[in-house]
Amino acid sequence: MTILVTGAAGFLGNLLVKRLVAEEQPVRALVHSAAKAKIRLGEIADHIEIVPGDVTRADSLDVAMRGARAVIHTVAIALEKGGRTYESVNYEGTLNVLRAAEAAGVQRFINISQNGAKADLPYRFLASKGRAQAAVAGSTLAWTALRPSAIFGAQDEFFNTFARLLKITPLVFPLIDGGKAEFQPVSAHDVVEAALRCLDDDSTIGAELALGGPEVLTLGEIERRVLDATGSMRLLVPVPASLLRPVVALVQRLLPGSPVNTSLLELLAVPNIVPDNALVARFGLSPIPFAGEHIVYLRDNTLGDTLAKFFGNATVN
Ligand SMILES: NC(=O)c1ccc[n+]([C@@H]2O[C@H](COP(=O)([O-])OP(=O)(O)OC[C@H]3O[C@@H](n4cnc5c(N)ncnc54)[C@H](OP(=O)(O)O)[C@@H]3O)[C@@H](O)[C@H]2O)c1
């Protein structure tokens, strides 16, 4: 029976869909932007059902849910834009997806949550993801939540943004808030693997599983790895978050494709690490490191891509 992937043209969503297709599972892809879906899913379009839908419009979800055995819910926004808010997409959108899934009798629900997400946090993005997960946990569905740290992979937005910024900063590069913030970068392939294992493993029902890579890295170490991977040399100059805040607020207003907003900047204060890594403890995997051959994709960013992304608001990398 059909597996519905929401956010199917997104970074994680399209990898999930492609992996399910490779395993010859019947897949339905809920997509928001048709143009993005064509680019990301075009090559497998003959093997999947593509259904347009907007999670903020409950009435657009019924067709997608019809006959679905399982749902993997990946929709969320990290940047608010054009009236799309954390509350409307991440929280209320998830409520709509849950109600539609319950009404359609979906048997399994995998929610892609976020490491550190919690309903009562003062950070709006993490709070919206936390409230969404609380709603999932309160639903009648047989759910599992995955809570990844920062996810890396060819189409990621976080790590690629550093590689893009290198294209427009020839000599020095900001070491954001001294580079102290901690992450445990996890490969998109490992997150996909975990999601698929959960689908077939009822012992994960009702579990919130944190996912991380094999190493805790500071932002400074991540920046150095991005420099190495892209063959770049820059003088890293510490810039305090208090100085960056007004700059980010301005960039967010002026650049149509701003890669950051002040809400995300605040998250640097929250360690994004995974002491109890389910990839290892639960699934017995050896997580892929943010290193070597696994991050050569960072080299693919060109100056043209960077300008298109930041100034032209290109939607797909
Ligand atoms: N990337 C990370 O580092 C990371 C880390 C931890 C957890 N996560 C979680 O993993 C999930 C997937 O993240 P991602 O990086 O793959 O994000 P992504 O690339 O931005 O994908 C999200 C998808 O959601 C779709 N979407 C947005 N608003 C929608 C709406 N109103 N209705 C229907 N679809 C909508 C987007 O479509 P359009 O672009 O066409 O609007 C996009 O395809 C998210 O829940 C995220 O919170 C991500």
The ligand as an ORCA input file, in Angstrom:
! r2SCAN-3c Opt
* xyz 0 1
  N      17.748     20.364      6.892
  C      18.109     20.180      8.160
  O      19.258     20.436      8.549
  C      17.138     19.626      9.152
  C      17.583     19.271     10.440
  C      16.691     18.711     11.344
  C      15.368     18.519     10.985
  N      14.956     18.888      9.742
  C      13.550     18.698      9.402
  O      13.485     17.850      8.272
  C      12.342     18.175      7.493
  C      12.754     18.366      6.052
  O      13.692     19.433      5.990
  P      14.374     19.838      4.626
  O      15.711     20.367      4.942
  O      14.208     18.742      3.651
  O      13.445     21.086      4.211
  P      13.109     21.614      2.759
  O      14.126     21.231      1.766
  O      12.805     23.070      2.916
  O      11.771     20.838      2.420
  C      10.567     21.161      3.007
  C       9.485     20.946      1.979
  O       8.237     21.382      2.546
  C       7.500     21.999      1.515
  N       6.529     22.957      2.041
  C       6.763     24.144      2.643
  N       5.599     24.738      2.941
  C       4.620     23.901      2.525
  C       3.197     23.953      2.560
  N       2.552     25.000      3.063
  N       2.506     22.897      2.062
  C       3.141     21.833      1.522
  N       4.482     21.739      1.452
  C       5.207     22.767      1.951
  C       8.529     22.737      0.693
  O       8.004     22.987     -0.585
  P       8.236     24.396     -1.333
  O       9.688     24.701     -1.210
  O       7.762     24.125     -2.704
  O       7.407     25.390     -0.586
  C       9.682     21.736      0.695
  O       9.583     20.879     -0.394
  C      11.731     19.427      8.131
  O      10.655     19.044      8.940
  C      12.855     19.976      8.975
  O      12.382     20.710     10.094
  C      15.793     19.421      8.811
*
